[in-house]
Amino acid sequence: RFILFFFFATFILVSAMVLVSALVGIIVTSMQNAQAVVQQALEEKRRADETSEYFKFKETSVEATVKIFEILDAGFTGALTPEVLLEKMHVLDIPTNDAFVHRAFAIANKMTDKPFDRADFLLLVGLAERAVMLQEQFGDDIVNQGDESASEEHMDRSRSRFLSRRLAVATSKLKAHAP
């Protein structure tokens, strides 16, 4: 009888230790995942603050841009890919240039190769607005028509201005659709 009791008690204790160990492992893993999510959110917030400080955005402008991002974020993942952005822009009947959107993503994500988050989107909107402002301010009055390289440069600038204005128009349309 003593052997049966000893075997039963040992079995219960070992089983309890295994269950406690599994439970502690699950809790620790969940805490590590939560910590990673918080770190990622803090990093995104830091980058967004740097962008808004650099472009001297007002808080209302930042909030409106974040709302636009949330409208465009189809799967509520907190990240935009070029395909999702183009799909949403087509649904909202906003004129787009697929090559420009893909190129903007490729340039912005050259180092990380991951989807846009809120901070990246704020930076993209800021750069597009700045490009439109500079193009309107300086214009094309320095182009020499007789020089072939200047004409190519003029075409490149015109194309860039056109695409930047399209992005700015899309941004203003999205702000109008924002709740």
N, C-alpha and C positions, 0 to 999 in steps of 0.2 A: 503494500500500500504506500509506503513511504516513497518508493521509486515512482509510482504513478503520480503522486502528489507533486514530487519534485519535477517530473517531466511536464506536467500540466502547468505549473507555476512558471517554469522556464519558458515554455512555449508562449504563454500569455505575455510575459515581460519582453521577450524578443520581438513578438508581433507588435506590441505597443511602441517599442523603440523604433521599429521600422516605420510605423505610421507617423509617429512624431517627427522623425527625420524627413519623411516625404513632405509633411505639412510645412515644416520649417523651410525646406528647399523651395516649395511653391511660394511661400511668403517672401523669401529673400529675392527670388527671381522677379516677382511682381514689383517689389520695391526698387530693384535695379532698373526695370523697364520704366517705372514712373519717374525715377530720377533722370533717365535719359530723355524722356519727353519734356520734362521741366527744363533741362539744360538746353534742349533744342529750341523751346519757346523763348527762353531768355536770350539766346543767341540771335534769334529772329528779331526780337524786340530791340536788341542793341543795334543791329544793322539798320532796322527801320528808323530808329532815333538818329543814327548817324546820317542817313539819307535825308530825313526831314530837316535836320539841322543844316546840312550842306546846302540844300535847295531853298532853305528858309520857308518851308511849307508851314501854313497855319494848321492848327490841330483839326479844324473842320475839314480842310482839304485832305489831310491824312485819313481821317475817318471816312470821308466819301470814297477815297481810293480803296480803302480796305473793304468797304461795302461792295464796290465794283468787283473786287477780287472774289468776294464771297458769292456774288451773283454768277461769276464765271466759273467758280469752283464746282463743277457738276457733281462730283462724287463726294463732296464735303471732306476731301482728304487733306486740305490745306496745301495743295500743290497743283500747279497747272502745267500741262504739257502743251506743245504747239497744237496737237490735234484737238484737244479739249477747247483751247482758246479759239481756234478757227471754227469749230463746230458751234460754239456759243455765239460767235460774231455773225455767223451765217443765220442762225435762228433769230437773232435780234435785227437782222437785215442791215448790218453794218458793213460797208465796203471794206474789203481786205485784200491783201496781197499775200498769198500763201508763202511765196519765196521769202518775202521780207520777214514774216513772222518766224519762219524756220531759221532764217539767218540771224535774227535778233536773239533767239534762244541759243543758237550755236555760239554766238559771240559772248553772250552773257554767261553761259555755262561751260566755257572752254576748259576751265580748271576742274569743275565739280561734276559736270554731266548728270545733273539731277533736275527734277522739275522746279518751276518757280514757286517760291513761297510768297507770303505777303510782302516781305522786305524787298525781294527781287522785283516784284511787280511794281512796288512804289518807286524803285530806282528806274525801271523801264519807263514808267509814266513821266517821271521827272526829266529824264534824258530826252524823251520825245517832245515834251513841252518846251524845254530849253532849246532844242534844235529848231523848232518852229519859230520861237521868239527871235533867235539869232538870224534865221533866214529872212524873216520879215524885216528885221532891223537893217541888215547889210545889203540885201538884194543881190542883183547880178551885174551891177554897173561897172565892174572891173574886167569884164571879158573882152578880149581882143578877137574880133571876128576873123581876121586874116590868119591867125595862128591855129593850125590843126589841133595841136595838143590842148590849146586853150578851149577850143570847141568841144573836145572830148571831156575836158574838165567841166565845162559848162553843162554838158548833158548829164554827167555824173551828179553834179550839184542839183540840177533840176529834178532828176530822178529821186535823189535823196530828199529834197524838199517835198516832193509829191508824196512820198511814202511817210515822211514825218507828219505831214498835215493829215494824212489818212488816219494815222494812229491817234493824233490829237482829236480829230473829229469823232473817232470811235470812242475815245475816252469821254468826250463831252456827251455823246449819246448815251453811254452807259451811266453817266452821272444822272442824266435825266430819267433813266429807268430805275435808278436805285430807290429803294423804299425810304 
